[in-house]
Every structure is written in structure tokens, then in C-alpha cells.
Amino acid sequence: MKTVFTRQRSNLMSNYGQNALIQLIIANAVTFILAYAMYVIILVLSPNQMIEINHVAQKVTFHNVISPNIGLQPFQLFLHKPWILLTYVWAHAGFFTLLSNMLWLYCFGSVIQSLVGYREIIPLFLFSYILGGCLYLAATAIWPGLIYTGPALGATPAIMGFAIGAITLAPKFRFYLGDRFSVPLWVMLCIYLVLSLMNYAPNRYDMMILAGAGGLTGFAYIRLLRTGSKPGAWFYHLGGRIQGWFTPDEFNAEKHQKKRLETFRQLQQKTRSREESIDLLLDKINQKGYDSLTPEEKEQLMKASKEN
């Protein structure tokens, strides 16, 4: 795959409909706000800011009230809360965790979006965190004694998917920070890997498994793109069909276009048939004279002459 690298200076919010990275960042910000809004509501409604968990009174905190219900947990706990496979990536333990994750997400995701298009961003994001979560659940099912330090939250598997996907796609890519200064993509990747290891290596084996699975997903996704496959096409195809179910026919662009083409073809057929009939009448006049026409034929010929 041949790639050409150019420096683009544009508004981050320009062309929002075709900027999947901004859509993901806004979605993460909204879900972060919703999670903490729920926490505040529980905090206000709980007497003396205490809540009973497993028959034990505990102080209400985000990590013992919200995280257990949306964060990814070992397989045995997952069986009682299967929705956590879909929710864990959208929640973050704090604002600065959210901020750093979104910066890294945009850093690596912008490389992929600029080179292969915005339609590969959301599918890769979904594949990375769902497959990462499935691998983690499989690992905890096989090794129930795996060290567990709390629910896993955050977009780490998706970020690693973008990071490995970007370096697989364009290993020589450079980020231009000015007219003369640039940073290679591999340097940014090394910085991210070192920071991740420093953060997770001591005891967060769950996050290391999620990150590794996300990286493998990103590598496989880009390799499939290189072969000409479109692993993310299903997402927009499904979205188009769902939109079609809820969009009135008069506002459905695809159906409206089909109707226009069908109407155009019918008009063309009517025009051709009328022209053929006029030609037949003219031939009849040439052969037998005008008086040979019937009153209906004379009226048809008169209408045609007025229209022309």
C-alpha cells in the first residue's frame, strides 16, 4: 500500500459527519458525564452517603457503586452482568484519565483516518474493545485465580488497536509540529507503550491482556485492509438499513432517488411513444393526404404542434 503523507491544517469540528474520531471522543465524553451524573444522584440519595454492598455498609464512591456495574470483570462475575462487555470501554476512572486516553486515541486514530478514511475508525474501535474483552473473559475463565484488582475501565484496548494499526499501516509516518520539526510515529508509539507498562505492569494483568488483544486486533484489521477486504463495511451498511427503517419514504434519499429514476424512465418511454405516433401520422399524410386522418388523429397532431 503506497501512502503519501501531507500536513493538513483544518478545524477539528469541520465536516463532523465524516470525522469518526471526533464522534468517538464526544461519545466518550457524554458517557463519562452520564456515569458521574449517576454517581452524584446515588450519592445524594444515599443516607449519610453510605450504601449496603454484600450486606456490608460502605461509603458511596464511584469505584464501589458505578464501576462494578459498568466495568469489565472476571468471567464468573460477567455471567451475572453480561452488559459490561459493551460498557467498560465508555467509562473512565477520572477526568484526567479520560483526557489522556482521548488524546492518544486521536493521535493514533488520525493516522488511520487520514490514510484509509473515516469509515474504518468506528469498526476498528468496536472490534478492538469487544475482542479484547472476550480474550480477557476467556483468560479469567481458564485461570480463575488470575490477579484481580478491580473492574477494568477505559478505552485502552481501542487505543492500542489504533496504535498498532497505525504503525502497521504507515511505519514511516511523521507528525509535523511546525514547518521544520516533526516526530516519527514510532516514537509516539514507544512513549505510549512505556507509559502503559509503567501504569499497568505492577498488578493490572487485566489491562495488559486488554491492551495486547487490542493491538493484535489493530494489526489484523490493517492486514485485512491491505488484502482488499473491508472488515468495517458491515457497520455502515447496518446503520444505513436501520436509518431506512425509521426514515419516512419521502425523506429516504435512496428510495427517493429510485423513484426519480423510475419516473424519468416512464417519461422517456411516453415521449418516445408519442414521437413514434406523430411520425406515423406524418407518414400517413405523406402517403394519403391530410384528409385521410381521423378527427382523433387530427386533434393529436394539433396538440403536438402546439407543444412544439
Residue pairs with C-beta under 8 A, 6 or more apart in sequence:
1 169
1 225
1 226
3 115
3 169
3 170
3 173
5 170
5 172
5 173
5 174
7 176
8 114
12 19
12 22
13 19
13 22
16 22
16 23
18 118
19 113
19 118
20 109
20 113
20 118
20 119
20 121
20 122
21 105
21 106
21 109
21 110
21 113
21 118
21 121
23 122
24 105
24 109
24 121
24 122
24 125
25 102
25 105
25 106
27 90
28 90
28 92
28 98
28 101
28 102
28 155
29 98
29 102
31 90
31 91
32 90
32 91
32 92
32 95
32 98
35 62
35 66
35 70
35 90
35 91
36 62
36 66
38 66
39 60
39 62
39 65
39 66
42 51
42 60
42 65
42 66
43 49
43 60
46 60
49 59
49 60
50 57
50 58
50 59
50 60
51 57
51 58
51 59
51 60
51 64
51 65
52 58
53 64
53 65
58 64
62 93
63 93
63 150
63 151
66 91
67 91
67 93
67 150
67 151
67 153
68 151
69 81
69 84
70 84
70 87
70 88
70 90
70 91
70 151
70 153
71 84
71 87
71 88
71 91
71 150
71 151
71 152
71 153
72 78
72 84
72 85
72 88
72 133
72 136
72 137
72 151
72 152
72 153
72 206
72 210
73 81
73 84
73 148
73 151
73 152
74 137
74 140
74 144
74 146
74 148
75 137
75 138
75 140
75 141
75 144
76 140
76 144
78 84
78 85
78 137
78 140
84 151
85 130
85 133
85 134
85 137
86 130
88 129
88 133
88 151
88 152
88 153
88 154
89 129
89 133
89 154
89 155
89 157
89 158
90 155
91 153
91 154
92 98
92 101
92 153
92 154
92 155
93 153
93 154
97 154
101 154
101 155
101 156
101 159
102 155
104 159
104 163
104 192
105 155
105 158
105 159
105 162
107 175
107 188
108 159
108 162
108 163
108 165
108 166
108 188
108 189
108 192
109 121
109 162
109 166
111 162
111 166
111 169
111 170
111 173
111 185
112 120
112 121
112 124
112 162
112 165
112 166
112 169
112 222
113 120
113 121
115 169
115 170
115 173
116 169
116 225
119 232
119 233
119 235
119 236
120 221
120 225
120 232
122 232
122 235
123 221
123 231
123 232
123 234
123 235
124 158
124 161
124 162
124 165
124 217
124 218
124 221
124 232
125 155
125 158
125 161
125 162
126 235
127 161
127 217
127 221
127 231
128 157
128 158
128 160
128 161
128 162
128 213
128 214
128 217
128 218
129 155
129 157
129 158
129 161
129 210
129 214
131 157
131 213
131 214
131 217
132 157
132 161
132 209
132 210
132 211
132 213
132 214
132 217
133 157
133 210
134 213
135 209
135 210
135 212
135 213
136 152
136 206
136 209
136 210
136 213
139 146
139 209
140 146
140 148
140 206
146 205
146 206
147 203
147 205
148 206
149 203
149 204
149 206
152 204
152 206
152 207
152 210
154 207
156 196
156 207
156 210
156 211
156 214
157 210
157 211
157 213
157 214
157 217
158 214
159 192
159 214
160 196
160 210
160 211
160 212
160 214
160 215
160 218
161 214
161 215
161 217
161 218
161 221
162 218
163 189
163 192
163 193
163 215
163 218
164 214
164 215
164 216
164 218
164 219
165 218
165 219
165 221
165 222
166 173
166 185
166 189
166 218
167 185
167 186
167 189
168 218
168 219
168 222
168 223
169 222
169 225
170 185
171 185
171 186
172 184
172 185
173 184
173 185
174 182
174 183
174 184
174 185
175 182
175 183
175 184
175 185
175 188
176 182
177 183
196 207
196 211
199 207
200 207
200 208
200 211
201 208
221 231
221 232
224 231
225 231
240 254
244 252
244 254
244 255
249 255
249 256
250 256
274 304
277 300
278 300
278 301
278 304
281 293
281 297
281 300
281 301
284 292
284 293
284 297
285 292
285 293
290 298
293 301
